[in-house]
Amino acid sequence: MADAANKYTQNASGKFYVDDQCIDCDLCRETAPANFTRSDDGGHSYLFKQPENADELRLCEEAKTGCPVEAIGDDGE
């Protein structure tokens, strides 16, 4: 389960975030490309934009559910 105390600083402020358990599998970036991107320096994904509509929210939830290491959380600020 994702831990807000261990979230990456690159995450956009708000509900969703990626923490340091990310294994850079690309699932979230493929599922919700309008919201997740990759840190080339860190070799992990992060949420660069919080969902702004129902479709983006649904895709972020889908990415969270599908994350193989549960590195996506939805209990942020």
NORFENUR-V687003 format. One record per residue. OMEGA is omega in degrees with one decimal (* if undefined). Layout:
OMEGA ; OMEGA
//
This chain:
-178.8 ; -177.9 ; -178.1 ; 179.2 ; -177.9 ; -178.4 ; 178.3 ; -178.4 ; 179.8 ; -178.4 ; 172.8 ; 179.8 ; 178.8 ; -171.6 ; -174.9 ; 177.2 ; 173.1 ; 179.4 ; -172.3 ; 174.6 ; -177.7 ; 179.1 ; 176.3 ; -176.4 ; 177.1 ; -177.4 ; -177.9 ; 179.5 ; 177.0 ; -177.4 ; -176.6 ; -176.1 ; 178.0 ; -175.4 ; -177.9 ; 175.2 ; -176.8 ; 171.1 ; -179.9 ; 179.0 ; -174.9 ; -178.7 ; 177.9 ; 175.5 ; 171.3 ; -179.2 ; -177.4 ; -179.7 ; 176.1 ; 179.4 ; -177.2 ; 178.5 ; -175.6 ; 180.0 ; 179.2 ; 177.6 ; 179.3 ; -178.8 ; 175.5 ; 176.1 ; 178.4 ; 177.7 ; 178.9 ; -179.4 ; -176.2 ; -176.7 ; -174.3 ; -179.9 ; 178.5 ; -178.7 ; 179.7 ; 178.4 ; 178.2 ; -180.0 ; -179.2 ; -176.6 ; *
//
